[in-house]
Amino acid sequence: MRVDKFLKVSRIIKRRTIANEACDAGRVMINGKVVKAGAEVKIGDIIEIQFGNNTTKIEVLDLKESTKKEDAVNMYKSL
């Protein structure tokens, strides 16, 4: 699954276009590497996202094409 789609489906970032812009700006890293929006995410990957001065670090636990709001938190674990 693409990283921008994962961020949107898991509801870490509200809209896919915003997730896409964050990737293009170099604010998203997978396993320590800066990635573009089309980079593939796999279960077990560590994603770091910079929101201003804050950095959010999560581990991918599940990949789903779509999910309910209540189930979205089960797709990742905050580190």
Residue pairs with C-beta under 8 A, 6 or more apart in sequence:
1 9
1 40
1 41
1 63
1 65
2 37
2 38
2 39
2 40
2 41
3 19
3 23
3 28
3 30
3 35
3 37
3 38
3 39
3 40
3 41
3 47
4 16
4 19
4 20
4 23
4 37
4 38
5 16
5 19
6 41
6 47
6 60
6 63
6 75
7 13
7 16
7 19
7 22
7 28
7 47
7 49
8 14
8 15
8 16
8 19
9 64
9 65
9 66
9 67
9 72
9 75
10 67
10 72
10 75
10 76
11 69
11 72
11 73
12 49
12 56
12 58
12 76
13 19
13 22
13 49
19 28
19 37
20 37
22 28
22 49
23 35
23 36
23 37
23 39
24 36
24 37
26 34
27 49
27 50
27 51
28 34
28 35
28 47
28 48
28 49
28 50
29 35
29 47
29 48
29 49
30 39
30 41
30 45
30 46
30 47
30 48
31 45
31 46
32 46
32 48
41 47
41 60
41 63
42 60
42 63
43 60
43 61
43 62
43 63
44 59
44 60
45 59
45 60
46 57
46 58
46 59
46 60
46 79
47 57
47 58
47 59
47 60
47 76
48 55
48 56
48 57
49 55
49 56
49 58
50 56
56 78
57 78
57 79
58 76
58 77
58 78
58 79
59 76
59 77
59 79
60 75
60 76
61 74
61 75
61 76
61 77
62 74
62 75
62 76
63 75
64 71
64 75
67 75
